[in-house]
Amino acid sequence: MRTDEFWQLIDRARAGGGGEAPAVAARATALLAEHDPAEIVGYARHQRRVLVASRTVDLWGAAYLINGGASDDGFEYFRGWLMTQGREVFARAVADPDSLAELPQIRSAALTGEEFESEDMLAVPWEAYRKATAADLPPDPDPAPGPAPELDFWDFDDEESARRQLPRLAALFVEPPEE
């Protein structure tokens, strides 16, 4: 599956459902299950590439600020949620994690404490393959692109570091706006 096809499927899953992560993941699973098993495997490979490419320290810091913390799994699930927002938002957030401060739901979360995670979105290829074939998704014989690089973390709990690395998000979450 090519990059455009991967994101087009997610866009189709987003259409007409209000963009709520559980609904997007369910629709993406149903749509992907209609594909040939080899295409489902291709989707899984592409999803892994997207996750590896998005494993950056500043995006992790953004997830940490927004969700009030982010373990390894929490960061994975945050990126699952970010996938449900579509290609443009995802790409912009990877290039500039501080751009997430522009999203209305993120701005609202500064007041409500809402957290953004979608483990279900990460499970899409496995669920779709099982639905299409009644079997488990086979292990990928092509483990490319390899393991994610080690990250040089800054202190996500340090307010000055947060302000320096992610000033717009820090303005929302280090010193949340008054209601």
C-alpha positions as CSV (number, residue, x, y, z in Angstrom):
1,M,0.0,0.0,0.0
2,R,1.3,3.4,-0.9
3,T,1.3,6.5,1.3
4,D,-1.5,8.2,-0.6
5,E,-3.7,5.0,-0.3
6,F,-2.9,4.7,3.4
7,W,-4.1,8.3,4.1
8,Q,-7.0,8.1,1.7
9,L,-8.4,5.1,3.7
10,I,-8.0,7.1,6.9
11,D,-9.7,10.1,5.3
12,R,-12.6,7.8,4.2
13,A,-12.9,6.5,7.7
14,R,-13.0,10.1,9.0
15,A,-15.7,11.1,6.7
16,G,-19.2,11.5,8.1
17,G,-18.4,10.4,11.6
18,G,-17.4,13.6,13.4
19,G,-13.8,12.5,13.7
20,E,-14.1,10.7,17.0
21,A,-11.1,8.3,17.3
22,P,-13.1,5.1,18.2
23,A,-15.4,5.6,15.2
24,V,-12.6,6.4,12.9
25,A,-10.7,3.3,14.0
26,A,-13.9,1.1,13.6
27,R,-14.6,2.5,10.1
28,A,-10.9,2.2,9.1
29,T,-11.0,-1.5,10.2
30,A,-14.2,-2.2,8.2
31,L,-12.8,-0.4,5.1
32,L,-9.4,-2.1,5.2
33,A,-11.1,-5.5,5.7
34,E,-12.6,-5.1,2.3
35,H,-9.1,-5.1,0.7
36,D,-7.0,-8.0,-0.4
37,P,-5.0,-9.6,2.4
38,A,-1.7,-8.4,0.8
39,E,-3.0,-4.8,0.9
40,I,-3.8,-5.2,4.6
41,V,-0.2,-6.3,5.2
42,G,0.9,-3.3,3.2
43,Y,-1.2,-1.0,5.4
44,A,0.4,-2.6,8.5
45,R,3.9,-1.9,7.1
46,H,3.0,1.6,6.2
47,Q,1.5,2.2,9.7
48,R,4.8,1.0,11.2
49,R,6.8,3.4,9.0
50,V,4.5,6.3,10.0
51,L,4.9,5.4,13.7
52,V,8.7,5.2,13.4
53,A,8.9,8.5,11.5
54,S,6.8,10.2,14.2
55,R,8.8,8.9,17.1
56,T,10.4,12.3,17.9
57,V,11.3,13.7,21.3
58,D,9.3,17.0,20.7
59,L,6.2,15.1,19.6
60,W,6.6,12.9,22.7
61,G,6.9,16.2,24.7
62,A,3.7,17.5,23.1
63,A,1.9,14.3,24.0
64,Y,3.2,14.6,27.6
65,L,2.0,18.2,28.0
66,I,-1.4,17.6,26.4
67,N,-2.2,14.3,28.2
68,G,-0.6,15.2,31.5
69,G,2.1,12.5,31.0
70,A,3.0,9.9,28.3
71,S,4.5,6.5,28.9
72,D,5.9,4.5,26.0
73,D,2.4,3.0,25.4
74,G,0.8,6.4,26.0
75,F,2.9,8.0,23.3
76,E,2.1,5.1,20.9
77,Y,-1.7,5.6,21.6
78,F,-1.3,9.4,21.2
79,R,0.1,8.8,17.7
80,G,-2.8,6.5,17.0
81,W,-5.1,9.3,17.9
82,L,-3.0,11.7,15.8
83,M,-3.5,9.3,12.8
84,T,-7.3,9.7,13.2
85,Q,-6.8,13.4,12.6
86,G,-5.7,12.8,9.0
87,R,-2.6,13.3,7.0
88,E,-2.3,17.1,7.1
89,V,-2.6,17.3,10.9
90,F,-0.3,14.4,11.4
91,A,2.4,15.6,9.0
92,R,2.2,19.1,10.5
93,A,2.5,17.8,14.1
94,V,5.5,15.6,13.2
95,A,7.2,18.6,11.5
96,D,6.2,21.1,14.2
97,P,4.7,19.4,17.3
98,D,3.9,22.9,18.7
99,S,1.4,23.3,15.9
100,L,-1.0,21.0,17.8
101,A,-1.8,24.1,19.9
102,E,-3.8,25.4,16.9
103,L,-6.3,22.5,17.1
104,P,-9.6,23.4,18.7
105,Q,-9.8,20.1,20.6
106,I,-6.3,20.6,22.0
107,R,-7.1,24.1,23.1
108,S,-10.3,22.9,24.7
109,A,-8.4,20.1,26.5
110,A,-6.3,22.7,28.3
111,L,-9.5,23.5,30.2
112,T,-11.2,20.1,30.3
113,G,-8.3,17.8,30.9
114,E,-9.4,15.6,28.0
115,E,-6.7,13.1,26.9
116,F,-6.0,12.0,23.3
117,E,-5.2,8.4,22.7
118,S,-6.4,5.7,20.3
119,E,-5.1,2.2,20.8
120,D,-7.9,1.0,18.5
121,M,-6.3,2.9,15.6
122,L,-3.1,1.1,16.1
123,A,-4.9,-2.3,16.0
124,V,-6.7,-1.5,12.6
125,P,-4.5,-3.8,10.4
126,W,-4.6,-6.7,12.8
127,E,-8.4,-6.5,13.3
128,A,-9.0,-6.0,9.5
129,Y,-6.9,-9.0,8.6
130,R,-8.7,-11.1,11.2
131,K,-12.0,-9.9,9.8
132,A,-11.0,-10.5,6.2
133,T,-9.3,-13.9,6.6
134,A,-10.3,-15.3,10.0
135,A,-6.5,-15.6,10.7
136,D,-3.9,-13.5,12.4
137,L,-1.9,-10.9,10.5
138,P,1.4,-12.7,9.6
139,P,4.7,-11.4,10.9
140,D,6.3,-9.0,8.5
141,P,9.1,-10.6,6.6
142,D,10.5,-7.2,5.8
143,P,11.3,-5.6,9.1
144,A,12.3,-2.3,7.4
145,P,12.6,0.6,8.4
146,G,14.3,-0.9,11.4
147,P,14.1,0.1,15.0
148,A,13.2,3.6,16.0
149,P,16.2,5.8,16.9
150,E,17.1,6.5,20.5
151,L,15.8,9.8,21.6
152,D,17.7,12.5,23.5
153,F,15.0,13.6,25.9
154,W,14.5,17.0,27.5
155,D,12.8,17.2,30.9
156,F,9.1,17.3,30.0
157,D,8.3,18.2,33.6
158,D,10.6,21.3,33.6
159,E,8.4,24.3,32.8
160,E,11.3,26.3,31.3
161,S,12.3,23.4,29.0
162,A,8.6,23.1,27.9
163,R,8.4,26.8,27.2
164,R,11.6,26.7,25.2
165,Q,10.8,23.6,23.2
166,L,7.0,23.9,22.7
167,P,6.0,27.5,23.6
168,R,2.4,27.5,22.3
169,L,1.6,24.2,24.0
170,A,3.4,25.3,27.2
171,A,1.2,28.4,27.2
172,L,-1.9,26.1,27.2
173,F,-0.7,23.3,29.5
174,V,2.0,24.7,31.8
175,E,0.0,27.7,32.7
176,P,-3.5,26.7,31.6
177,P,-5.8,29.5,30.6
178,E,-8.4,30.8,33.0
179,E,-12.0,29.7,32.3
